[in-house]
Amino acid sequence: MSWSIARSEALSDPLAARLKAMTKLRRLAELDDPEGLVVPILVDAILMAESYRGARHQITFLPELTRSVDALIREINILEKAEEMTGK
C-alpha cells in the first residue's frame, strides 16, 4: 500500500505532512461510501485521544484504527490508479 507521508516526515515537518494528507483526503467525495470509511476512523481517533489523556498504557484498539486507516488509503489509492489508467 502506497502512502506519500513517511513517519520521519510526519515527525520532522508535521505541517507538510498534514498538507499532503489533506490533498489525498480531497478525493473522499469520489468514493462509494466515504462516511462508512471515515466515521469509524474518527470514532477510533477520539477514543485513542481520550485513552491517552492522563494515562500511560497501550491502546487496545490501535490495530482496529490501523485497519480502518489502511482501508481508507486503499480506497483512495484505487481511485488514483483508476484515474492513471484512464489518463485523466
PEQUI-V92242 format. One line per field, one symbol per residue. phi: phi as a letter, one per 40 degrees, with the letter a starting at -180 (. if undefined). burial: I if it has 9 or more other ideal C-beta (glycine too) atoms within 8 Angstrom, else O. A space follows every 10 residues. Layout:
phi = ???
burial = ???
This chain:
phi = .cacbcdccc ccadcccccc cccccccdcc ccbcccccdc cccccccccc cccgbbbccc bdcccccccc ccccccccdc ccccccgc
burial = OOOOOOOOII OOOOOOIOOI IOOIOOIIOO IOOIOOIIOI IOOIIOIIOO IOOOOOOOIO IIOIIOOIII IIIIIIIOII OOOOOOOO
